[in-house]
């Protein structure tokens, strides 16, 4: 079954260009286009799309709020489009439930890859980008203050190794780096990561990073092995 995509951007040429690229793929179908956030939310609800490709800046309703409404209902994953590199939109978008970021000058192959990766349940942020996200988190005093709250009770469901895995994810480590820390195989690490996401009801590893900070499990500047 083809991956159903809604493309939302207030620039018609951008919508048409992305739509043509994606529609040309045998496993992807663009089921609707939208010129603003309200149209995007409606299109996703109407078509039950798998992926919503959302411009960050749109009239009527911006992409961040559109992502919050779309992802809040479950089922559809959001990828944000922006003309800016990793910036202040990133953390807000991830909180809203977005699973990835793309620059509007993205290459054709990378656009197609992004849709497939996010549809497969992964987040479209490399470990290096995750580390930059954490650095942004550390620079925000309101985020550091939020970390003073006790960890969410759901964390108690995790085993000791799963808890350690979550802390290392929060440091931005890749599966290979975590495997090296634990002296285990990457397959074993993938199992731990999967268990963490399942038990905490998280979309992907990037949201696990956000969760770790929001719950107070990890604080900005704190090493993962510290209590």
C-alpha positions in Angstrom: 0.0 0.0 0.0 1.3 3.4 -1.0 2.4 6.0 1.6 -0.3 8.7 1.6 1.2 12.2 1.8 -0.3 15.7 2.2 1.9 18.5 1.0 1.2 21.9 2.7 3.0 25.1 1.7 1.7 28.6 0.9 3.9 28.7 -2.2 2.2 27.0 -5.1 5.4 26.2 -7.0 6.9 24.5 -3.9 3.8 22.4 -3.3 3.6 21.4 -7.0 7.4 20.6 -7.1 7.4 18.4 -4.0 4.1 16.8 -5.1 5.5 15.8 -8.5 8.7 14.4 -7.0 6.8 12.3 -4.4 4.0 11.2 -6.7 6.6 9.8 -9.2 7.6 7.2 -6.6 5.8 3.8 -6.9 5.3 3.6 -3.1 4.2 7.2 -2.5 0.9 8.9 -3.3 0.2 12.6 -2.8 -3.4 12.6 -1.7 -3.9 16.3 -1.2 -2.2 19.7 -1.3 -2.8 22.6 1.1 -2.0 26.3 1.0 -2.3 26.9 4.7 -2.3 25.1 8.1 -6.1 24.9 8.4 -6.3 23.3 4.9 -3.6 20.9 5.9 -5.4 19.8 9.1 -8.6 19.3 7.2 -6.8 17.4 4.3 -5.1 15.0 6.8 -8.4 14.3 8.5 -10.2 13.8 5.2 -7.6 11.6 3.6 -6.2 9.8 6.6 -2.7 10.6 5.3 0.3 8.8 6.7 2.7 11.8 6.3 2.0 15.6 6.5 4.8 17.7 4.9 4.2 21.1 6.5 5.8 24.4 5.9 6.7 26.1 9.2 5.4 29.5 8.1 1.9 29.5 6.6 -1.1 31.8 6.8 -4.3 31.1 8.7 -2.5 28.5 10.8 1.3 28.0 10.9 2.9 24.7 10.5 3.8 24.3 14.1 0.2 24.5 15.3 -0.9 22.4 12.3 1.6 19.7 13.4 0.3 19.9 17.0 -3.3 19.3 15.9 -2.4 16.6 13.4 0.0 14.6 15.5 -2.2 15.0 18.6 -4.8 12.8 16.9 -2.3 10.1 16.2 -1.7 8.1 13.1 -0.2 10.8 10.9 3.5 11.8 11.2 4.7 15.3 10.4 7.8 16.5 8.6 8.5 20.2 8.8 9.7 22.3 5.9 11.8 25.4 6.5 14.1 27.8 4.8 16.2 28.0 7.9 18.7 25.6 9.3 18.2 24.1 12.8 16.9 27.0 14.8 14.3 28.0 17.4 11.5 26.2 15.5 13.1 22.7 16.1 12.3 22.2 19.7 8.8 23.7 19.4 8.1 21.4 16.4 9.3 18.3 18.2 7.1 19.2 21.2 4.2 19.5 18.8 4.9 15.9 17.6 6.9 16.5 14.4 9.2 13.6 13.4 11.6 15.5 11.2 12.9 18.7 9.6 13.8 19.4 5.9 15.2 22.5 4.3 13.2 23.6 1.3 16.3 23.2 -0.9 16.4 19.5 -0.1 17.6 17.2 -2.8 15.0 15.1 -4.6 16.4 11.8 -3.2 16.6 13.1 0.3 13.0 14.3 0.2 11.8 10.8 -0.9 14.1 9.2 1.7 12.7 11.4 4.4 9.1 10.4 3.7 10.0 6.7 3.8 12.1 7.0 6.9 9.5 8.8 8.9 6.7 6.5 7.7 8.9 3.6 8.9 8.7 5.1 12.5 12.1 6.8 12.6 12.9 10.4 13.3 14.6 12.5 10.6 17.3 14.0 12.8 20.9 12.6 12.8 22.7 12.1 16.1 24.8 15.2 15.3 21.6 17.3 15.0 20.3 15.8 18.2 23.4 17.1 19.9 22.7 20.6 18.6 19.1 20.3 19.8 20.4 19.5 23.3 22.8 22.4 23.1 19.8 24.7 22.3 17.9 23.1 25.2 20.9 23.9 27.5 20.9 27.6 26.5 17.2 28.1 27.5 16.8 29.0 31.2 13.1 28.1 31.2 14.0 24.6 30.0 16.6 24.2 32.7 14.0 25.3 35.3 11.5 22.8 34.0 14.0 20.0 34.6 13.7 20.6 38.4 10.4 18.6 38.4 10.7 14.9 39.4 10.8 12.3 36.6 7.5 11.0 35.2 6.1 7.9 37.0 6.2 6.1 33.6 10.0 5.9 33.9 9.6 3.4 36.7 8.5 0.9 34.1 11.9 0.9 32.5 14.6 -1.7 33.4 18.0 -0.4 34.6 19.5 -1.0 31.2 16.6 0.7 29.5 16.9 3.7 31.8 20.6 3.9 31.0 19.7 3.7 27.3 17.3 6.7 27.6 20.0 8.7 29.4 22.4 8.0 26.6 19.8 8.9 24.0 19.4 12.2 25.8 23.1 12.8 25.3 22.6 12.4 21.6 24.5 9.1 21.2 23.8 6.9 18.2 23.0 3.2 18.5 26.6 2.4 17.6 27.9 4.7 20.3 25.5 3.3 22.9 26.5 -0.3 21.9 30.2 0.7 22.5 29.3 2.1 25.9 27.4 -1.1 26.9 29.8 -3.4 25.0 26.9 -5.1 23.3 25.6 -5.4 19.7 23.7 -2.7 17.9 20.8 -5.1 17.6 20.6 -5.3 21.4 20.6 -1.6 21.6 17.8 -1.3 19.0 15.8 -3.7 21.3 16.5 -1.5 24.3 15.5 1.7 22.4 12.3 0.0 21.1 11.4 -1.0 24.6 11.9 2.6 25.9 9.7 4.0 23.1 7.0 1.4 23.7 6.9 1.7 27.5 6.9 5.5 27.4 4.5 5.8 24.4 7.0 7.9 22.4 7.0 8.3 18.7 10.8 8.0 18.1 14.2 8.5 19.6 14.2 12.3 19.2 11.0 12.5 21.3 12.8 10.3 23.8 15.4 13.1 24.1 12.7 15.7 24.6 11.0 13.4 27.2 14.2 12.9 29.1 14.7 16.6 29.6 11.0 17.5 30.1 10.6 14.8 32.8 13.7 16.1 34.6 15.5 12.7 34.2 18.4 14.5 32.5 19.3 18.1 33.0 21.3 20.3 30.6 25.0 19.9 31.2 24.5 16.7 33.3 26.3 13.6 32.4 24.1 10.5 31.8 25.7 8.5 34.5 24.9 11.0 37.2 21.7 10.5 39.3 
